[in-house]
Amino acid sequence: MYSQAFLRSAAGACALLLAACGSTPSTPLPAARTDHTAQPVRIGLALGGGAAKGFAHIGVIKMLEANGFTPGMVAGTSAGSVVGALYASGMNAFELQAKAVALDEASIRDLQWSSGGVVKGQKLQDYVNAQVNNQPLEKLGKPFVAVATRLEDGKRTVFARGNTGQAVRASSSIPGVFEPVRIGDSHYVDGGVVSPVPVNAVRELGADIVIAVDISDKPRGQKPSNLLGTMSQSLAIMGHRLGQAELKTADITVRPKVLDMGAADFTQRAQAILEGEKAALAVMPQIRAKVAQLQAERSQAAQQAQQRAAQERLQSCLAQRSSWQKVTGLAGLDSSCTPP
């Protein structure tokens, strides 16, 4: 029986003889067809309702941007939809703050005497549309959705297309205060009835990490001092249990200390922004850790995918070699298929 060394020598000799007459075409490794690089982490922001307390959302966004965590998508309920729409239109946190400081309450509140509500809401719709340059939801700079409640059946409705101001108006129409908004054949009221902090909505947009901002009222044994406060707290009580279940699915929850601020008190907007900043800074270590963890997991998965793809290309190359290339490969003279 021939020895392995003899076979190698014979194969090598044959290969050299063939090389003298001409070269053998090589079989290159097939090119990789799939991109196995780690994808960036997509941060989604879920902004909850809370009337004038919604100015706190601006402070949260300021701190996220200052620390390099710019949200890529936003969902908003009620006051959160107002801030979310303006942010998604392309404004940065400082531009949002400038808008908040300059906001005249009369520019968004149109009182009326109606059985449907004491505020019509048309001014709010017009204000939002003016701020976003009349861009529809699907044309905003960031993916954004506004969450409302369909009055006919209580169904959660997520507006992702169409009139931005109208969607925000529907999401912000506190029952008993704002007139329900008619869109198509249905009527809509505040999204806080079914989704006080829209974690699920922003997750559905494709967020990998959801940062939820909860500014909702919590019953504390005190009677609100005005109609808006009463209705806002009633809404929070109705949606509390459902909202808590949804909040548990968020990766990070930010809770600005704005419970002592009145739902209709626009004079404390600066303090609300500050409380948002403080609350965001408090959870920044959690955000960093969560982002780093997901980045590490994705990097490891990408490396493993690259290794598997390289092995598959090698096996494919080896299977496609000619009989003669297999012989020369036995002699160590064929390098057309290089192991990864």
Secondary structure by P-SEA (a helix, b strand, c coil): cccaaaaaaaaaaaaaaaaaacccccccccccccccccccbbbbbbbbbbccccaaaaaaaaaaaaaccccccccccaaaaaaaaaaaacccaaaaaaaaaaccccccbbbbbcccccccaaaaaaaaaaaaccccccccccbbbbbbbccccccbbbbccccaaaaaaaaacccccccccccccccccccccccccaaaaaaaacccbbbbbbbcccccccccccaaaaaaaaaaaaaaaaaaaaaaaccbbbbccccccccccccaaaaaaaaaaaaaaaaaaaaaaaaaaaaaaaaaaaaaaaaaaaaaaaaaaaaaccaaaaaaaaaccccccccc
